[in-house]
Amino acid sequence: MADLRPSDVAGQPGLDKPIRDASTVLLMRDTTSGQGSEQGPEVYMVQRHRGNKFMANAHVFVGGRVDDEDCVEGLEPRLRGRDAAARAKTLGYDDETVCRSTPAREAIERARGFYVAAVREAFEESGILLAVDREGCAPRTSAELTRLRDELNDGKLGFAALLEQLNLFLPLDGLRLLTHWITPPFEVKRYDTQFFVARMPEGQQASFDPRETTGGQWCSPRDLLAQHHAEEIKLAPPTYCVLEDLAMAASVDEALALTPDVAVPGISPRVLEGEDALTFLMPDDHRFDDASSSAGREHYLVREGAHWRRVRSD
C-alpha cells in the first residue's frame, strides 16, 4: 500500500488470495529520563529492503507471519500471564466458542499463534526477547542470546527449543492488543494482522536483522510522522494510522493505557473510486458500504505526493 497509485487499484474486485495470520509488535521505551519527553516515548522501527515485493523500502514495526510451529500445544507450559481461553477471547472469540469443541480448539491454537509469533518475530527482527526466567527477570543481551538469534534466523534452531534451552517463559500479559488490520485484496500479499504494544525490557539492546531489513532506529511517533510528511521515509497506511493514534502519549505507560486489549474489528480499507489521488475509506466512513451506520462521518486516508494524510470528521 505504500507505493500504490489510483490506477493500480481502480476497479479491481476482491482477488482470491490466501490471507495469512500475522503479528506486529510496537516495542516502546521511555527516553533516558524515564518519564518520556516533549516528543513522547520511542518505538523501534526497521526499514525493509528496497527489493522486497511487499512494502519495499518502507519503515515498519517488527513482526511477521504466524508459523505453524507458533500454534502448537507443546508451547503451552512456556506461556504465562494469559491462559488459553483468555487469549482466544482477547482476539474475538466469545464464551460459547471457547469451550471443548473442535472450533474452540482451533480458536485457541490460532490465538496462541498470534501471541507466540509476536514474541518470536520481535526477537528475530530486533534481538529483543520478551521473555522471563522463573523469577520473572528478562534476559540481558549477551553473546549467547545473539548466537541463538542467528541460529533461529538461519533455521538451525526452533523457537520452542530456544525457550527450553534458556528455560524461559513468555509473559503474554505484557503484550497489549492495540488494533487489527487486514490487507486489502489488491495487494500482492494479504495478511490478517494483530498489532500489539510491549515495553522494551531493561538490559537488552535492539539490532536489526540484515537478512530482511537495511536498518533499525528508535524514534518517537511524532518524529516519524514528521519524517513521513517531509517524504523522508515511507509508511504503509496501518503504520501511519498507528503512529498517529499513539503520537499524543507522553510515556510508555500512556501508550499502553491507549490499547483496548480487547478484540477489535479488522480494518480493511476500501478504495474511493473516481478520485485523482489514491483515497482509502476506513470502515467508519459513511461511504464505506451501503450498510454503514456512520451517518455523515468521514474517515479516510488520502495519498498526497509520497505521503499519507488522514481526514476524520467529528
C-alpha positions as CSV (number, residue, x, y, z in Angstrom):
1,M,0.0,0.0,0.0
2,A,3.0,2.3,0.4
3,D,3.6,2.6,-3.4
4,L,0.2,2.3,-4.9
5,R,-1.3,4.6,-7.5
6,P,-5.0,5.1,-8.3
7,S,-4.6,3.1,-11.5
8,D,-3.1,0.2,-9.6
9,V,-6.4,-0.5,-7.7
10,A,-9.2,1.2,-9.6
11,G,-12.0,-1.3,-10.5
12,Q,-10.2,-4.3,-9.1
13,P,-12.5,-6.9,-7.5
14,G,-11.6,-8.9,-4.5
15,L,-9.0,-11.3,-5.6
16,D,-8.8,-14.9,-4.5
17,K,-5.6,-14.6,-2.5
18,P,-4.8,-16.5,0.7
19,I,-4.9,-14.4,3.9
20,R,-2.1,-15.4,6.3
21,D,-2.2,-14.7,10.0
22,A,0.5,-12.3,11.2
23,S,1.6,-10.4,14.3
24,T,3.2,-7.0,14.7
25,V,4.8,-5.6,17.8
26,L,5.4,-1.9,18.7
27,L,8.4,-2.2,21.0
28,M,8.3,1.0,23.0
29,R,10.7,2.7,25.5
30,D,10.7,5.9,27.5
31,T,13.6,8.3,27.0
32,T,16.5,8.3,29.3
33,S,14.7,10.4,31.9
34,G,12.2,7.5,32.3
35,Q,9.3,10.0,32.1
36,G,9.0,10.5,28.3
37,S,9.9,13.8,26.7
38,E,8.3,16.5,24.7
39,Q,8.4,14.1,21.8
40,G,7.0,11.3,23.8
41,P,8.2,7.7,24.1
42,E,10.1,6.0,21.3
43,V,9.2,3.0,19.1
44,Y,11.6,0.7,17.4
45,M,11.3,0.7,13.6
46,V,13.1,-1.2,10.9
47,Q,13.4,-0.4,7.2
48,R,12.6,-3.2,4.7
49,H,14.9,-3.9,1.7
50,R,14.2,-2.0,-1.5
51,G,13.8,-5.2,-3.4
52,N,11.1,-6.7,-1.2
53,K,7.8,-7.5,-3.1
54,F,5.7,-6.4,-0.1
55,M,6.1,-2.9,1.3
56,A,9.6,-2.4,-0.2
57,N,11.8,0.2,1.4
58,A,9.1,1.1,4.0
59,H,9.7,1.7,7.7
60,V,7.7,-0.9,9.6
61,F,7.3,-2.2,13.2
62,V,8.8,-5.6,13.8
63,G,6.6,-8.6,13.1
64,G,5.7,-11.2,10.5
65,R,3.5,-14.1,9.7
66,V,2.4,-16.8,12.1
67,D,4.1,-20.1,11.5
68,D,2.5,-23.5,12.2
69,E,5.1,-24.0,15.0
70,D,3.8,-20.9,16.8
71,C,0.4,-22.6,17.3
72,V,1.4,-26.0,18.8
73,E,0.0,-27.0,22.2
74,G,3.5,-28.1,23.3
75,L,4.4,-24.4,23.9
76,E,1.7,-24.0,26.5
77,P,3.9,-24.7,29.5
78,R,6.1,-21.8,28.4
79,L,3.2,-19.3,28.3
80,R,2.3,-17.1,31.3
81,G,0.0,-14.2,32.0
82,R,-3.0,-15.2,29.9
83,D,-4.4,-18.7,29.8
84,A,-5.6,-20.3,26.5
85,A,-9.2,-19.2,26.9
86,A,-8.3,-15.6,27.8
87,R,-6.0,-15.3,24.8
88,A,-8.8,-16.5,22.5
89,K,-11.4,-14.1,24.0
90,T,-9.0,-11.2,23.7
91,L,-8.7,-11.9,20.0
92,G,-12.5,-12.0,19.5
93,Y,-13.9,-15.5,20.4
94,D,-16.9,-15.4,22.6
95,D,-17.6,-17.5,25.7
96,E,-19.7,-20.1,23.8
97,T,-16.9,-20.6,21.3
98,V,-14.1,-21.0,23.9
99,C,-15.1,-24.4,25.2
100,R,-14.1,-28.0,24.5
101,S,-15.5,-28.2,21.0
102,T,-13.4,-28.6,17.9
103,P,-13.9,-24.9,16.8
104,A,-12.7,-23.9,20.2
105,R,-9.5,-25.9,19.9
106,E,-8.9,-24.2,16.5
107,A,-9.6,-20.8,18.1
108,I,-7.2,-21.5,20.9
109,E,-4.5,-22.7,18.5
110,R,-4.9,-19.6,16.3
111,A,-4.8,-17.2,19.3
112,R,-1.7,-19.0,20.7
113,G,-0.1,-18.5,17.3
114,F,-0.7,-14.7,17.2
115,Y,0.9,-14.2,20.6
116,V,3.9,-16.6,20.2
117,A,4.6,-15.2,16.7
118,A,4.6,-11.7,18.1
119,V,7.4,-12.6,20.5
120,R,9.3,-14.8,18.0
121,E,9.2,-12.2,15.2
122,A,10.3,-9.4,17.6
123,F,13.3,-11.5,18.6
124,E,14.2,-12.4,15.1
125,E,13.9,-8.9,13.7
126,S,15.2,-6.8,16.6
127,G,17.0,-9.1,19.0
128,I,14.6,-8.1,21.8
129,L,13.3,-11.2,23.6
130,L,10.1,-10.6,25.5
131,A,10.6,-13.5,27.9
132,V,11.4,-14.0,31.6
133,D,13.0,-16.7,33.8
134,R,11.2,-18.4,36.7
135,E,11.9,-15.4,38.9
136,G,10.3,-13.1,36.3
137,C,13.6,-11.5,35.1
138,A,14.2,-10.8,31.5
139,P,17.4,-12.0,29.9
140,R,20.1,-9.4,29.1
141,T,21.6,-9.0,25.6
142,S,24.6,-11.3,25.5
143,A,26.8,-13.2,23.1
144,E,24.8,-16.4,23.8
145,L,21.5,-14.6,23.1
146,T,22.9,-13.2,19.8
147,R,24.2,-16.6,18.8
148,L,20.8,-18.2,19.4
149,R,19.1,-15.5,17.5
150,D,21.3,-16.2,14.5
151,E,20.6,-19.9,14.7
152,L,16.9,-19.2,14.9
153,N,17.0,-16.9,11.8
154,D,19.1,-19.5,9.9
155,G,16.6,-22.2,10.6
156,K,19.0,-24.2,12.7
157,L,17.0,-23.8,15.9
158,G,13.3,-23.7,16.6
159,F,11.8,-21.1,18.9
160,A,10.3,-23.7,21.3
161,A,13.8,-25.3,21.6
162,L,15.3,-21.9,22.2
163,L,13.0,-21.3,25.1
164,E,13.7,-24.8,26.5
165,Q,17.4,-24.3,26.2
166,L,17.3,-21.0,28.1
167,N,14.5,-22.1,30.4
168,L,12.5,-19.0,29.6
169,F,8.7,-18.2,29.7
170,L,6.6,-15.8,27.7
171,P,4.7,-13.3,29.9
172,L,1.8,-12.7,27.4
173,D,0.1,-10.2,29.7
174,G,2.9,-7.8,28.6
175,L,1.6,-7.9,25.0
176,R,-1.3,-5.4,24.8
177,L,-3.6,-5.6,21.8
178,L,-3.9,-2.3,20.0
179,T,-5.5,-2.8,16.6
180,H,-6.2,-5.3,13.9
181,W,-5.7,-4.8,10.1
182,I,-6.5,-7.0,7.1
183,T,-4.6,-6.3,3.9
184,P,-7.0,-5.2,1.1
185,P,-7.4,-7.7,-1.8
186,F,-5.5,-5.6,-4.4
187,E,-2.2,-6.1,-2.6
188,V,0.4,-8.7,-3.7
189,K,0.2,-10.5,-0.3
190,R,-2.6,-10.4,2.2
191,Y,-2.3,-10.7,6.0
192,D,-4.7,-10.7,8.9
193,T,-2.5,-8.8,11.4
194,Q,-2.9,-8.3,15.1
195,F,-0.9,-5.2,16.4
196,F,0.5,-5.5,19.9
197,V,2.3,-2.9,22.1
198,A,5.0,-4.1,24.5
199,R,7.5,-2.3,26.8
200,M,11.2,-2.7,25.9
201,P,12.9,-4.9,28.6
202,E,15.7,-3.5,30.6
203,G,19.2,-4.8,29.8
204,Q,18.5,-5.6,26.2
205,Q,19.7,-3.7,23.0
206,A,17.8,-3.7,19.7
207,S,19.6,-4.5,16.5
208,F,18.1,-5.1,13.0
209,D,18.5,-8.3,11.1
210,P,20.2,-7.6,7.7
211,R,18.5,-10.6,6.1
212,E,15.2,-8.8,5.9
213,T,15.9,-5.1,6.7
214,T,18.5,-2.5,6.0
215,G,18.4,-0.6,9.3
216,G,16.7,0.0,12.6
217,Q,16.1,3.0,14.8
218,W,14.4,4.2,17.9
219,C,12.2,7.3,17.2
220,S,9.1,9.0,18.6
221,P,5.8,8.6,16.7
222,R,5.7,12.4,16.3
223,D,9.2,12.4,14.7
224,L,8.3,9.5,12.4
225,L,5.2,11.2,11.2
226,A,7.1,14.4,10.6
227,Q,9.7,12.5,8.6
228,H,6.9,10.9,6.6
229,H,5.2,14.2,5.8
230,A,8.5,15.5,4.7
231,E,8.7,12.4,2.4
232,E,11.9,11.3,4.0
233,I,10.5,7.9,5.0
234,K,7.8,5.6,3.6
235,L,5.0,4.4,5.8
236,A,2.2,2.0,4.9
237,P,-1.3,3.1,5.9
238,P,-1.6,0.8,9.0
239,T,1.8,2.0,10.3
240,Y,0.8,5.7,9.7
241,C,-2.5,5.3,11.5
242,V,-1.0,3.5,14.5
243,L,1.7,6.2,14.8
244,E,-1.0,8.9,14.7
245,D,-3.0,7.1,17.4
246,L,0.0,7.0,19.7
247,A,1.5,10.3,18.9
248,M,0.0,12.1,21.9
249,A,1.2,9.6,24.5
250,A,3.8,11.2,26.8
251,S,5.2,7.9,28.1
252,V,5.1,4.2,27.5
253,D,2.5,3.9,30.4
254,E,0.2,6.3,28.5
255,A,0.7,4.4,25.3
256,L,-0.2,1.1,27.0
257,A,-3.2,2.8,28.5
258,L,-4.4,3.6,25.0
259,T,-4.5,0.0,24.0
260,P,-8.0,-1.5,24.3
261,D,-6.5,-5.0,24.8
262,V,-9.8,-6.5,23.7
263,A,-10.9,-7.7,20.3
264,V,-11.3,-5.0,17.7
265,P,-12.8,-5.4,14.2
266,G,-10.3,-5.9,11.4
267,I,-9.7,-2.8,9.4
268,S,-9.5,-3.4,5.6
269,P,-9.8,0.0,3.8
270,R,-11.7,0.3,0.5
271,V,-10.7,2.4,-2.4
272,L,-12.8,5.5,-3.1
273,E,-13.2,5.4,-6.9
274,G,-13.0,8.4,-9.1
275,E,-10.5,10.4,-7.1
276,D,-7.4,11.8,-8.7
277,A,-5.4,11.0,-5.5
278,L,-5.4,7.5,-4.1
279,T,-8.0,7.5,-1.3
280,F,-8.8,4.8,1.2
281,L,-12.1,4.7,3.0
282,M,-12.0,3.5,6.6
283,P,-14.8,1.2,7.9
284,D,-16.4,4.0,9.9
285,D,-16.7,6.3,6.9
286,H,-20.3,6.7,5.8
287,R,-19.3,5.9,2.2
288,F,-17.6,2.6,3.1
289,D,-20.6,0.4,2.2
290,D,-24.4,0.6,1.9
291,A,-24.8,-0.9,5.4
292,S,-22.7,1.8,7.1
293,S,-24.3,3.3,10.2
294,S,-21.9,6.2,10.4
295,A,-24.3,8.9,9.2
296,G,-22.3,11.7,7.7
297,R,-19.0,10.7,9.3
298,E,-15.9,10.9,7.1
299,H,-12.8,8.9,7.9
300,Y,-10.3,8.3,5.1
301,L,-6.7,8.3,4.0
302,V,-5.5,10.3,1.0
303,R,-2.1,10.0,-0.7
304,E,-0.5,13.4,-1.2
305,G,2.7,13.1,-3.2
306,A,4.6,10.3,-1.4
307,H,2.9,10.6,2.0
308,W,-0.4,9.9,3.6
309,R,-2.9,12.3,5.3
310,R,-5.8,11.1,7.5
311,V,-9.0,13.0,7.5
312,R,-11.6,12.4,10.2
313,S,-14.8,14.4,10.9
314,D,-16.2,14.6,14.4
